[in-house]
Amino acid sequence: MKARLEKYFQFRELRTNWRTEVLAGCTTFVTMAYIIFVNPAILHETGMPLTAVVAATCSCAAFGSLTMGIVARYPIALAPGMGLNAYFTYTVVKGMGIPWETALGAVFLSGIAFLILTAAGVRQMIVSSIPTELYAAVAVGIGLFIALIGLHNSGIIAANKETLVSMGNLRDPNTLLAIFGLLLIASLRAWNLSGAILIGILVTTAVGGIAGLVRWQPQSYSFADITATAFHLNIRGALSYGLIEIVFVFLFVDLFDNIGTLVAVGKEAKLFNTANQIPRMNRILYSDAAATVVGSLAGTSTVTSYIESAAGVAAGGRSGVTAVVTGILFLIALFVAPLVGAIPASATAPALIVVGAMMMSHAAEIPWSNPVISIPAFLTIVTIPLTFSIANGLAFGFVAYTVLKIARGEFRGVHWLVYVLTVLFIARFLYLGT
């Protein structure tokens, strides 16, 4: 049995072993386990029951990681995506007034669309048609979006009628606790400590508890709590609302989150073949799509690949066993989920800020000296946080890119799918006006 598993996961070809893979899986889990705390904290603002979202988060992260490890056989872990959960909460539910059940229906539809587009080969076509610099800009814009939310939730910045935003009350005890958490997580990251974000959240929570800032009333918890969100999605409602734009954003952002992570992890783990392609690409995309569908059924926002998987790869992970171990640990995490009730916003907000900072690294992929790319990229980056909408950022970026390509007389060099996407974005602005 052991020999068969080693053959299936290609241990010899990848020059790896069980000890290395298990340690790598643990490393990946530790670096991304903050999602157990952060995702429920964000989605809870929609009115979704906290313990139910905790169970859904752990369950779909386990399912996605196990599927990626067993079916696709890659060391890539999955969980509800940062940025996409913020879009779900702050733009769709709170901004547009859409019930969370209906928003889950839109996530489900996007997952089904993933499966259909993957089967038809369209997702692969989209990947090859769009400049990598533009989806790098999307990642940067989402990072700023996440950081803006974290800064607001921490009290470091506040709304201001005259100046739009201003400095918050830095003498407020909860804001001071958040600043402490931010400096702590940043310091741990500076020392390249695995699990810096998770450790920072827990230590900040402990300090808040000592200072009397943690308001926690222990509540009973069991996996059965997931029934409060599981299968509560409203697919018919999503269709009746005509949430095509929302479905498109969930689909588009997850697609490029997944591809960006795949490329980054693939390069680090040297998974590309001699033709500079990644074997079993369809299995990766199917695993991602299936995880999103299961996540919507369980009660959480879009599930996507995590760049923290690179930490496991750096620890030596090369095969799907790394992802399998991560998935198993997410299942185990279900038993400690009640502790999430003790995590205050002052502890999770710094994590959002640091995650936003981590996503800034994609800015280096943009050729800023080339205005045909840099201007659309810049518009994408700034309009996502400033309009509080990922969709607006995507729209501005694509339209600007297409227009500048035509202005330069390089319209033949633009893939026809980019023209289709541009027309859809323009139609959206004409139809909605915002």
LOVEX-43977 format. One record per residue: x, y negated, z negated of N, C-alpha, C in turn; residue in one letter. Coordinates in steps of 0.05 Angstrom, whole numbers, padded with zeros to 5 digits, always signed. Atoms other than C-alpha are relative to their C-alpha. Layout:
residues N
XYZXYZXYZA/...
//
This chain:
residues 434
+00016+00024+00000+00000+00000+00000+00017-00025+00000M/-00018+00023+00002+00055-00048-00019+00014-00005+00026K/-00014+00002-00025+00093-00033+00045-00018-00011+00022A/+00019+00009-00020+00030-00044+00087-00005-00030-00003R/+00004+00028+00005+00018-00111+00054+00024-00017+00010L/-00025+00015-00008+00090-00133+00066+00002-00001+00030E/+00000+00000-00029+00083-00113+00139-00021-00019+00011K/+00021+00018-00009+00017-00149+00147+00007-00029-00003Y/-00007+00028+00005+00044-00213+00117+00028-00007+00011F/-00025+00005-00015+00109-00206+00157+00023-00009-00019Q/-00021+00007+00019+00156-00208+00097+00027+00002+00013F/-00027-00003-00012+00215-00182+00137+00006-00022+00020R/-00004+00020-00020+00206-00230+00195+00004-00028-00013E/-00001+00026+00013+00196-00289+00148+00022-00001-00022L/-00022-00002+00020+00253-00266+00101-00010-00010-00027R/+00011+00007+00026+00211-00271+00038-00005+00025-00016T/+00006-00022+00018+00191-00228-00021-00023-00008-00019N/+00023+00005+00017+00136-00221-00073+00006-00021-00021W/-00006+00019+00021+00171-00260-00127+00000-00029+00010R/-00001+00026-00012+00185-00319-00082-00028-00010+00007T/+00026+00007-00009+00114-00319-00054-00018-00007-00024E/+00017+00005+00023+00081-00316-00123+00008-00027-00013V/-00009+00026+00011+00124-00373-00150-00008-00023+00017L/+00008+00022-00018+00109-00414-00088-00029-00006-00003A/+00028+00003+00004+00035-00402-00097-00007-00016-00025G/+00003+00014+00026+00039-00425-00169+00008-00030+00003C/-00009+00027-00004+00077-00487-00147-00020-00016+00015T/+00021+00014-00016+00025-00506-00095-00024-00006-00018T/+00023+00005+00018-00030-00497-00147+00004-00022-00019F/-00006+00021+00020+00004-00540-00199+00000-00028+00013V/-00002+00026-00013+00016-00596-00149-00027-00011+00009T/+00026+00009-00010-00056-00598-00125-00023+00005-00019M/+00021-00006+00019-00095-00577-00187-00014-00025-00011A/+00013+00025+00008-00111-00650-00201-00028-00002+00013Y/+00026+00001-00014-00169-00640-00152-00022+00011-00017I/+00020-00011+00018-00205-00600-00206-00012-00022-00017I/+00009+00023+00016-00210-00665-00245-00010-00023+00017F/+00005+00024-00015-00211-00718-00192-00026+00003+00017V/+00023-00003-00018-00262-00689-00143-00027-00001-00015N/+00025+00003+00015-00317-00679-00195-00005-00028-00010P/+00003+00027+00010-00304-00748-00223-00011-00019+00022A/+00009+00016-00022-00315-00779-00154-00028+00007+00008I/+00026-00009-00009-00375-00737-00133-00022-00004-00022L/+00020+00004+00021-00408-00745-00201-00013-00027+00002H/+00012+00026-00003-00419-00818-00184-00023-00001+00019E/+00024-00001-00018-00470-00796-00132-00024+00010-00015T/+00022-00012+00015-00512-00765-00187+00001+00030-00002G/-00004-00029+00000-00487-00694-00176+00009+00008-00028M/-00008-00010+00026-00481-00654-00241+00029+00006-00001P/-00029-00002+00001-00409-00656-00264+00009+00029-00001L/-00010-00027+00003-00401-00583-00286-00006+00016+00026T/+00007-00014-00025-00435-00559-00222+00022-00006+00021A/-00020+00008-00020-00385-00598-00179+00027+00013-00007V/-00025-00013+00009-00327-00570-00221+00000+00029+00010V/+00002-00028-00009-00351-00499-00206+00002+00002+00030A/-00001+00000-00029-00361-00516-00133+00028-00006+00011A/-00028+00007-00008-00292-00548-00127+00018+00024-00002T/-00018-00023+00004-00256-00488-00157-00008+00023+00019C/+00010-00023-00017-00299-00438-00117+00008-00004+00029S/-00006+00003-00029-00290-00469-00048+00030-00003+00004C/-00029+00001-00003-00216-00483-00061+00011+00029+00000A/-00008-00028+00001-00208-00410-00079-00007+00014+00027A/+00009-00013-00025-00248-00387-00018+00017-00009+00024F/-00016+00010-00022-00211-00433+00030+00029+00009+00000G/-00028-00008+00002-00142-00416+00005+00003+00030+00005S/-00001-00029-00005-00156-00341+00004-00005+00007+00029L/+00005-00005-00028-00185-00343+00074+00024-00008+00017T/-00024+00008-00015-00125-00382+00100+00022+00019-00004M/-00022-00019+00005-00077-00334+00067-00004+00027+00012G/+00005-00027-00009-00111-00269+00086-00005+00001+00030I/+00008-00001-00028-00140-00285+00155+00021-00013+00018V/-00019+00015-00017-00092-00338+00183+00029+00007-00008A/-00027-00008+00010-00032-00314+00140+00020-00023+00000R/-00018+00023+00002-00003-00383+00128+00000-00010-00029Y/-00002+00010+00028+00021-00415+00062-00013-00027-00004P/+00014+00025+00001-00031-00470+00067-00025+00003-00018I/+00023-00001+00018-00080-00483+00010-00021-00021+00008A/+00022+00018-00006-00148-00516+00018-00015-00008-00025L/+00017+00010+00021-00194-00557-00027-00015-00023+00011A/+00014+00024-00009-00243-00614-00022+00019-00023+00005P/-00020+00020-00008-00206-00670+00014-00003-00026-00013G/+00000+00028+00010-00186-00735-00019-00004-00019+00024M/+00007+00018-00022-00212-00792+00023-00027+00008+00011G/+00026-00009-00009-00268-00750+00050-00021+00001-00023L/+00019+00001+00023-00298-00743-00020-00007-00029-00007N/+00006+00029+00005-00291-00819-00028-00019-00010+00021A/+00019+00008-00021-00326-00829+00039-00028+00010-00006Y/+00025-00012+00007-00380-00781+00017-00015-00016-00022F/+00011+00014+00024-00391-00818-00049-00006-00029+00005T/+00002+00029+00000-00378-00891-00036-00012-00012+00025Y/+00011+00011-00025-00397-00900+00037-00027+00012+00006T/+00025-00013-00008-00451-00848+00051-00021-00002-00021V/+00021-00001+00021-00487-00840-00016-00005-00027-00012V/+00004+00025+00014-00475-00905-00053-00003-00024+00020K/+00000+00022-00019-00463-00950+00008-00025+00000+00017G/+00023-00002-00018-00518-00925+00054-00026+00009-00013M/+00024-00008+00014-00565-00900+00001-00011+00027+00008G/+00008-00027-00009-00567-00829+00028+00001+00019-00024I/-00001-00019+00022-00586-00775-00024+00023+00019+00003P/-00023-00018-00003-00528-00729-00041-00007+00026+00013W/+00008-00025-00013-00568-00669-00018+00001-00003+00030E/-00001+00005-00029-00575-00700+00050+00029-00003+00010T/-00028+00003-00008-00501-00718+00052+00013+00027+00002A/-00010-00027-00002-00485-00645+00037-00010+00014+00025L/+00010-00011-00025-00529-00627+00096+00017-00009+00023G/-00018+00010-00021-00485-00672+00139+00027+00014+00000A/-00025-00015+00002-00423-00637+00113-00003+00028+00012V/+00005-00026-00012-00454-00570+00131-00001-00001+00030F/+00001+00002-00029-00470-00593+00201+00027-00005+00012L/-00027+00004-00010-00399-00617+00209+00016+00026+00000S/-00014-00026+00001-00374-00549+00188-00009+00018+00023G/+00010-00015-00023-00419-00515+00239+00012-00010+00026I/-00012+00012-00024-00394-00564+00291+00029+00008+00003A/-00027-00009+00000-00323-00545+00271+00002+00028+00013F/-00001-00027-00010-00338-00472+00285-00006+00001+00030L/+00008+00000-00028-00372-00486+00352+00023-00012+00017I/-00021+00013-00016-00317-00534+00376+00025+00017+00001L/-00023-00017+00000-00263-00485+00355-00004+00023+00019T/+00006-00023-00018-00297-00427+00392+00002-00009+00029A/+00000+00010-00027-00303-00471+00453+00027-00011+00009A/-00026+00011-00007-00231-00495+00449+00002-00030+00000G/+00001+00029-00001-00252-00568+00442+00018-00012-00021V/-00017+00012+00021-00216-00580+00376+00029+00000+00009R/-00028-00001-00009-00151-00558+00408+00004-00021+00022Q/-00002+00021-00021-00165-00605+00467+00002-00028-00013M/-00001+00026+00014-00177-00664+00420+00027-00005-00011I/-00027+00002+00012-00112-00650+00384+00020-00008+00021V/-00020+00005-00021-00073-00652+00449-00005-00026+00015S/+00007+00024-00015-00109-00714+00476+00005-00026-00014S/-00002+00024+00015-00101-00764+00420+00028-00005-00010I/-00027+00006+00010-00035-00799+00403+00003+00005-00030P/-00004-00006+00028-00007-00774+00337+00002-00025-00017T/-00003+00024+00016+00007-00845+00316-00027-00011-00010E/+00026+00010+00009-00068-00860+00312-00011+00016-00023L/+00010-00014+00024-00085-00804+00265+00019-00003-00023Y/-00018+00008+00022-00023-00823+00225-00011-00026-00012A/+00012+00025+00011-00056-00892+00219-00025+00006-00016A/+00023-00007+00015-00120-00859+00196+00008+00010-00028V/-00009-00010+00026-00082-00823+00141+00009-00024-00018A/-00009+00023+00015-00050-00889+00119-00024-00017-00010V/+00023+00015+00007-00117-00925+00120-00016+00014-00022G/+00013-00015+00021-00149-00870+00078+00015-00003-00026I/-00017+00003+00023-00091-00876+00030-00006-00027-00014G/+00007+00027+00011-00106-00951+00021-00028+00000-00011L/+00028-00002+00009-00180-00935+00014-00001+00013-00028F/-00001-00015+00025-00166-00885-00042+00013-00018-00022I/-00013+00017+00019-00118-00933-00076-00018-00023-00009A/+00018+00022+00007-00169-00990-00073-00021+00010-00020L/+00020-00011+00019-00220-00946-00108+00012+00005-00027I/-00014-00005+00025-00169-00925-00160+00006-00026-00015G/-00006+00026+00013-00149-00997-00174-00026-00013-00011L/+00025+00011+00011-00222-01017-00182-00010+00016-00024H/+00009-00017+00022-00240-00957-00226+00016-00004-00025N/-00017+00004+00023-00181-00972-00270-00004-00027-00013S/+00004+00027+00010-00201-01044-00279+00023-00019+00006G/-00023+00017-00007-00135-01070-00250-00009-00022+00019I/+00011+00021-00017-00173-01107-00196-00031+00000-00003I/+00029+00003+00004-00245-01133-00198-00011-00017+00023A/+00013+00016-00020-00295-01163-00150-00001-00029-00008A/+00000+00029+00005-00295-01239-00143-00014-00013+00023N/+00016+00013-00021-00345-01281-00105+00016-00020+00017K/-00016+00020-00013-00295-01335-00088+00023+00011+00017E/-00024-00011-00013-00234-01293-00070-00003+00029+00009T/+00006-00028-00007-00268-01226-00054+00009+00019-00022L/-00010-00016+00022-00223-01191-00104+00019-00017-00017V/-00019+00014+00017-00181-01214-00163+00011+00020-00021S/-00010-00017+00021-00141-01187-00221-00021+00005-00022M/+00019-00006+00021-00182-01151-00274+00011-00009-00027G/-00009+00007+00027-00176-01158-00349+00021+00020-00009N/-00022-00019+00007-00108-01127-00363+00003+00004-00030L/+00000-00005+00029-00120-01133-00438-00021+00020-00009R/+00020-00020+00007-00178-01085-00436+00014+00026-00006D/-00014-00025+00009-00157-01021-00473-00001+00022+00022P/+00002-00020-00021-00183-00976-00417+00018-00006+00024N/-00018+00008-00022-00145-01016-00364+00029+00005-00008T/-00027-00005+00010-00082-01012-00407+00006+00030+00001L/-00004-00029-00001-00092-00937-00412+00005+00009+00029L/-00004-00007-00028-00098-00933-00336+00028-00008+00010A/-00027+00009-00007-00034-00974-00327+00021+00019-00011I/-00019-00019+00011+00002-00927-00374+00000+00025+00016F/+00001-00024-00016-00023-00868-00334+00013-00003+00027G/-00012+00006-00026-00001-00900-00269+00030+00001-00002L/-00029+00000+00003+00069-00913-00294+00011+00027-00007L/-00008-00027+00007+00073-00843-00324+00001+00018+00024L/+00001-00017-00024+00052-00808-00260+00022-00008+00020I/-00021+00010-00018+00098-00852-00219+00028+00008-00009A/-00026-00008+00011+00156-00837-00265+00006+00030+00004S/-00003-00029-00003+00144-00762-00262+00005+00006+00030L/-00004-00003-00029+00139-00767-00186+00029-00008+00008R/-00027+00009-00006+00205-00805-00185+00021+00021-00007A/-00018-00021+00008+00237-00746-00220-00006+00026+00016W/+00008-00023-00016+00205-00699-00168-00010+00024-00017N/+00010-00021+00018+00171-00661-00223-00026+00013+00012L/+00024-00013-00010+00121-00609-00198-00023-00004-00019S/+00023+00004+00017+00052-00622-00223-00001-00027-00013G/-00002+00026+00013+00067-00695-00238-00028-00013-00003A/+00027+00012+00002-00005-00717-00223-00016+00013-00021I/+00015-00015+00020-00036-00662-00265+00010-00006-00028L/-00011+00005+00027+00011-00673-00323-00007-00029-00008I/+00006+00028+00007+00000-00749-00319-00029-00003-00009G/+00028+00002+00007-00076-00740-00321-00004+00011-00029I/+00004-00013+00026-00072-00693-00382+00013-00017-00022L/-00013+00016+00020-00022-00736-00420-00015-00026-00005V/+00015+00025+00003-00061-00800-00406-00026+00005-00015T/+00024-00007+00014-00124-00765-00430+00006+00004-00030T/-00008-00005+00028-00088-00743-00494+00005-00027-00014A/-00006+00026+00012-00063-00814-00507-00026-00015-00004V/+00026+00013+00002-00133-00840-00494-00016+00011-00024G/+00013-00013+00022-00160-00790-00544+00010-00010-00027G/-00012+00010+00024-00111-00812-00597-00008-00029-00006I/+00008+00028+00003-00130-00885-00584-00030-00004-00003A/+00029+00002+00003-00203-00869-00589-00015-00009+00024G/+00013+00009-00025-00218-00884-00516-00013+00022+00016L/+00013-00023-00014-00242-00815-00496-00026+00006-00013V/+00027-00006+00010-00316-00805-00503-00008+00027+00011R/+00006-00027-00010-00325-00730-00497-00019+00014-00019W/+00018-00017+00014-00384-00690-00519+00000+00027+00012Q/-00003-00027-00012-00368-00617-00509-00027+00011+00009P/+00024-00011-00011-00420-00583-00466+00004+00029+00009Q/-00002-00028-00008-00434-00511-00452+00005+00002+00030S/-00007-00003-00028-00408-00487-00386+00002+00029+00008Y/-00003-00026-00011-00414-00425-00344-00001-00002+00030S/+00000+00002-00029-00406-00409-00271-00028-00004+00011F/+00028+00003-00009-00481-00408-00267-00008-00029+00004A/+00006+00029-00004-00479-00484-00271+00001-00008+00029D/-00002+00007-00028-00463-00484-00198-00027+00000+00014I/+00027-00001-00012-00536-00470-00185-00013-00028+00002T/+00011+00027-00001-00549-00544-00197+00007-00014+00026A/-00007+00012-00025-00515-00560-00131-00001+00020+00023T/-00001-00020-00020-00510-00494-00094-00027+00003+00015A/+00023-00003-00017-00558-00489-00035-00021-00023-00003F/+00017+00023+00003-00587-00557-00052+00003-00019+00024H/-00004+00017-00023-00564-00586+00014-00025-00003+00016L/+00024+00006-00015-00617-00618+00057+00008-00004+00030N/-00008+00001-00029-00601-00602+00130-00021-00014+00016I/+00021+00013-00015-00668-00623+00156+00000-00031-00005R/-00002+00029+00006-00660-00690+00120+00023-00013+00015G/-00022+00011-00015-00592-00700+00152-00006-00004+00029A/+00008+00002-00029-00622-00688+00221-00020-00023+00003L/+00021+00021-00003-00682-00734+00208+00012-00028-00004S/-00013+00026+00003-00636-00790+00184+00017-00008+00025Y/-00017+00005-00023-00597-00783+00249+00029-00006-00008G/-00026+00006+00011-00531-00779+00212+00023+00010+00018L/-00021-00009-00019-00490-00765+00275+00027-00013-00006I/-00025+00015+00006-00439-00818+00257+00014+00013-00024E/-00012-00012+00024-00428-00787+00188+00011+00027+00005I/-00009-00027-00007-00423-00717+00215+00026-00002+00016V/-00023+00004-00016-00373-00743+00266+00025-00007-00017F/-00022+00008+00017-00330-00776+00213+00011+00024-00016V/-00009-00023+00014-00329-00714+00170+00016+00019+00018F/-00014-00018-00019-00310-00673+00231+00027-00010+00008L/-00024+00011-00012-00259-00720+00259+00023-00002-00021F/-00020+00004+00021-00222-00737+00194+00011+00027-00009V/-00009-00027+00008-00220-00664+00172+00018+00013+00021D/-00016-00011-00022-00193-00644+00240+00028-00009-00002L/-00027+00011+00000-00134-00690+00235+00014+00003-00026F/-00013-00008+00026-00122-00678+00161+00012+00028+00003D/-00009-00027-00002-00117-00605+00178+00024+00003+00019N/-00022-00002-00019-00073-00614+00239+00025-00013-00011I/-00024+00014+00011-00027-00664+00204+00013+00017-00021G/-00012-00017+00021-00018-00617+00145+00013+00024+00013T/-00011-00024-00014-00007-00558+00192+00027-00006+00012L/-00026+00008-00013+00048-00595+00230+00021-00004-00021V/-00020+00006+00021+00082-00620+00166+00010+00026-00013A/-00007-00025+00013+00080-00552+00132+00014+00019+00019V/-00012-00018-00020+00097-00515+00196+00029-00007+00005G/-00027+00008-00004+00159-00556+00207+00018+00007-00023K/-00015-00006+00024+00182-00547+00135+00006+00029-00002E/-00003-00029+00002+00171-00472+00137+00011+00013+00025A/-00010-00011-00026+00197-00465+00208-00018+00021+00012K/+00020-00019-00010+00133-00432+00231-00005-00003+00030L/+00004+00004-00028+00135-00460+00302+00015+00021+00016F/-00014-00019-00017+00153-00410+00357+00018-00015+00020N/-00019+00012-00018+00202-00422+00413-00013-00019+00020T/+00015+00019-00017+00148-00457+00454-00011-00024-00015A/+00008+00022+00017+00139-00506+00397-00030+00000-00005N/+00028-00003+00006+00070-00478+00383-00002+00017-00026Q/+00004-00015+00025+00041-00448+00319-00018+00024+00007I/+00017-00023-00005+00016-00376+00327-00025+00001-00017P/+00026-00004+00015-00055-00358+00305-00013-00027-00007R/+00011+00027+00005-00077-00431+00312-00030+00002-00004M/+00029-00002+00003-00150-00411+00321-00008+00011-00027N/+00006-00011+00026-00149-00371+00256+00002-00022-00021R/-00003+00022+00019-00125-00433+00219-00025-00018+00002I/+00023+00017-00004-00181-00475+00249-00026+00013-00009L/+00024-00014+00010-00234-00422+00235-00001+00001-00030Y/-00001-00001+00029-00211-00416+00163-00008-00027-00012S/+00007+00027+00009-00216-00491+00154-00030-00006+00003D/+00028+00005-00006-00285-00494+00186-00018+00016-00019A/+00015-00017+00018-00311-00435+00145+00000-00011-00028A/-00002+00011+00027-00286-00467+00081-00018-00025-00004A/+00018+00024+00001-00324-00532+00097-00029+00009-00003T/+00028-00010+00001-00389-00493+00109-00006+00011-00028V/+00004-00012+00027-00381-00454+00043+00000-00022-00021V/+00000+00022+00019-00363-00518+00006-00026-00016+00000G/+00025+00014-00001-00426-00553+00030-00023+00017-00013S/+00020-00017+00013-00468-00493+00008+00004+00001-00030L/-00005-00001+00029-00434-00492-00060-00006-00027-00013A/+00006+00026+00011-00442-00567-00070+00024-00018-00003G/-00022+00018+00001-00380-00606-00052+00005-00011+00028T/-00005+00013-00026-00354-00651+00004+00020+00017+00016S/-00016-00014-00020-00311-00630+00063+00025+00012-00012T/-00024-00014+00008-00257-00578+00049+00021-00002+00022V/-00021+00003-00020-00190-00589+00083+00026+00011-00010T/-00027-00009+00008-00117-00568+00083+00014-00021-00017S/-00013+00019+00019-00073-00599+00029+00029-00002+00006Y/-00028+00005-00005-00006-00631+00043+00017+00009-00023I/-00015-00010+00023+00014-00609-00027+00010+00029+00005E/-00010-00026-00008+00023-00541+00006+00029+00000+00006S/-00028+00003-00006+00090-00568+00026+00018+00006-00024A/-00015-00005+00025+00112-00562-00047+00005+00030-00003A/-00003-00029+00001+00100-00487-00044+00020+00009+00020G/-00018-00007-00021+00137-00483+00021+00029-00007-00008V/-00026+00008+00010+00195-00521-00010+00011+00019-00021A/-00008-00020+00020+00195-00469-00065+00005+00027+00012A/-00007-00025-00014+00205-00415-00013-00023+00015+00013G/+00023-00014-00011+00134-00396+00007+00000-00001+00031G/-00001-00002-00030+00130-00372+00079-00025+00015+00011R/+00022-00017-00010+00071-00323+00084-00026-00008-00012S/+00027+00005+00011-00003-00322+00069-00003+00007-00029G/+00002-00008+00028+00011-00292+00001+00001-00026-00018V/-00002+00025+00015+00029-00362-00023-00028-00012-00004T/+00027+00011+00001-00041-00387-00006-00019+00018-00017A/+00017-00019+00016-00073-00324-00036+00004-00004-00030V/-00006+00005+00028-00038-00336-00102-00014-00026-00009V/+00013+00026+00007-00063-00408-00102-00030+00004-00003T/+00028-00005+00002-00133-00384-00088-00008+00015-00025G/+00005-00015+00024-00131-00335-00145+00001-00018-00025I/-00003+00018+00023-00108-00389-00193-00023-00020-00001L/+00024+00017+00001-00167-00433-00172-00024+00015-00012F/+00021-00016+00012-00213-00375-00191+00004+00000-00030L/-00005+00000+00029-00179-00371-00259-00007-00027-00012I/+00005+00027+00010-00187-00446-00266-00029-00004-00008A/+00028+00002+00007-00262-00436-00270-00005+00003-00030L/+00004-00005+00029-00253-00412-00342+00008-00023-00018F/-00008+00023+00016-00222-00477-00365-00014-00025+00009V/+00014+00023-00011-00269-00522-00327-00014-00019-00020A/+00013+00018+00019-00306-00549-00389+00019-00023-00009P/-00018+00021+00008-00243-00589-00405-00002-00025+00017L/+00001+00023-00017-00258-00634-00347-00017-00023-00012V/+00016+00021+00012-00310-00670-00389+00015-00019-00018G/-00017+00018+00017-00254-00700-00431+00016-00019+00016A/-00017+00017-00017-00221-00734-00371-00014-00026+00006I/+00013+00026-00005-00238-00809-00371+00009-00011+00027P/-00007+00013-00025-00237-00853-00309+00028-00013-00002A/-00026+00013+00004-00176-00887-00339+00023+00019+00006S/-00020-00020-00005-00138-00822-00329+00000+00009+00029A/+00002-00009-00028-00164-00803-00259+00006-00023+00019T/-00006+00022-00018-00158-00873-00229+00029-00002+00008A/-00028+00001-00008-00082-00873-00232+00007+00022+00020P/-00006-00021-00019-00082-00807-00195-00009-00009+00028A/+00009+00010-00026-00122-00839-00139+00020-00020+00012L/-00019+00020-00009-00072-00896-00135+00026+00014+00010I/-00025-00014-00008-00012-00848-00132-00005+00016+00025V/+00006-00015-00025-00046-00803-00080+00000-00019+00024V/+00000+00020-00021-00057-00866-00039+00028-00007+00008G/-00028+00007-00006+00016-00883-00045+00014+00023+00015A/-00012-00023-00014+00036-00813-00023-00008+00001+00029M/+00010+00000-00028-00006-00821+00040+00013-00022+00017M/-00013+00021-00015+00033-00883+00060+00024+00010+00017M/-00023-00011-00014+00090-00839+00085-00006+00003+00030S/+00007-00003-00028+00051-00830+00150+00005-00025+00017H/-00006+00025-00015+00065-00903+00168+00026+00002+00015A/-00026-00002-00013+00135-00882+00187-00002+00013+00028A/+00004-00014-00025+00106-00841+00245-00010-00019+00022E/+00011+00019-00019+00079-00904+00279+00022-00018+00012I/-00021+00017-00012+00124-00940+00330-00009-00029+00000P/+00010+00027+00003+00112-01010+00306+00010-00020+00021W/-00010+00018-00021+00153-01041+00362-00016+00001+00026S/+00016-00004-00024+00103-01016+00414-00028-00011-00006N/+00026+00012+00006+00041-01062+00412-00024+00016+00009P/+00022-00017-00009-00001-01013+00451-00008+00020-00021V/+00006-00019+00021+00004-00966+00392-00003-00015-00027I/-00001+00012+00027+00020-01012+00333-00025-00017-00006S/+00024+00017+00005-00040-01060+00342-00024+00017-00006I/+00022-00018+00007-00092-01004+00345+00004+00013-00027P/-00006-00013+00026-00057-00970+00287-00005-00019-00023A/+00004+00020+00021-00057-01034+00246-00029-00005-00005F/+00028+00004+00003-00130-01046+00260-00014+00023-00015L/+00011-00024+00014-00146-00975+00238+00006-00001-00029T/-00009+00000+00028-00106-00982+00174-00015-00021-00017I/+00011+00022+00017-00134-01049+00151-00031+00001-00001V/+00029+00000+00000-00207-01039+00171-00012+00022-00017T/+00011-00021+00017-00216-00974+00133-00004-00009-00028I/+00006+00009+00027-00206-01004+00064-00016-00026-00001P/+00013+00026+00002-00229-01075+00080-00030+00001+00007L/+00029-00004-00005-00296-01051+00109-00012+00022-00016T/+00009-00022+00017-00300-00994+00060-00012+00022+00017F/+00011-00020-00018-00311-00947+00118+00021+00012+00018S/-00019-00014-00018-00268-00895+00152-00010-00002+00028I/+00011+00001-00027-00315-00896+00211+00007-00026+00015A/-00007+00026-00013-00302-00970+00224+00029-00001+00008N/-00029-00001-00006-00227-00959+00221+00005+00017+00025G/-00003-00017-00024-00232-00902+00272-00010-00015+00025L/+00012+00014-00023-00276-00945+00317+00018-00022+00010A/-00018+00022-00008-00230-01006+00317+00025+00011+00013F/-00024-00012-00010-00169-00963+00329-00002+00011+00028G/+00004-00013-00026-00196-00923+00387-00007-00021+00022F/+00007+00020-00019-00228-00982+00422+00024-00017+00008V/-00024+00016-00006-00165-01024+00416+00020+00015+00016A/-00020-00017-00014-00121-00967+00440-00008+00002+00030Y/+00009-00004-00028-00164-00955+00502+00002-00026+00016T/-00001+00026-00013-00170-01029+00519+00029-00008+00007V/-00028+00008-00005-00095-01041+00513+00013+00018+00021L/-00010-00018-00021-00080-00980+00555-00009-00009+00028K/+00011+00009-00026-00126-01006+00610+00014-00027+00007I/-00012+00026-00005-00096-01077+00603+00029+00004+00011A/-00028-00006-00009-00026-01047+00614+00000+00015+00026R/+00001-00015-00025-00050-01011+00676+00007+00029-00004G/-00007-00028+00006-00038-00944+00641-00025+00017-00005E/+00026-00013+00006-00111-00922+00643+00001+00029+00009F/-00002-00028-00008-00092-00858+00680+00014+00017-00021R/-00014-00015+00021-00049-00839+00621-00017+00006-00025G/+00018-00005+00023-00109-00838+00574-00017+00024+00006V/+00015-00024-00003-00142-00771+00564-00030-00007+00002H/+00028+00006-00004-00215-00769+00586-00016+00002-00026W/+00014-00002+00026-00236-00748+00515+00002-00026-00016L/-00003+00025+00014-00208-00813+00488-00020-00021+00011V/+00020+00017-00011-00253-00851+00536-00027+00006-00011Y/+00026-00008+00011-00312-00811+00512-00003-00010-00029V/+00001+00009+00027-00296-00826+00440-00003-00030-00002L/+00001+00030+00000-00286-00900+00455-00028-00009+00007T/+00027+00007-00008-00354-00904+00490-00019+00005-00024V/+00017-00007+00023-00386-00870+00430+00002-00021-00022L/-00004+00020+00021-00355-00920+00382-00013-00027+00007F/+00012+00025-00009-00376-00980+00424-00031+00002-00002I/+00029-00004+00002-00447-00952+00428-00009-00001-00029A/+00007+00001+00029-00447-00944+00352-00002-00029-00009R/+00001+00028+00009-00430-01018+00342-00024-00015+00012F/+00022+00013-00013-00482-01040+00393-00027+00008-00013L/+00025-00011+00011-00535-00996+00361-00004-00008-00029Y/+00002+00006+00029-00520-01009+00287+00006-00029-00006L/-00007+00028+00005-00490-01078+00291+00020-00004-00022G/-00020+00001+00022-00442-01061+00234+00019+00023+00003T/
//
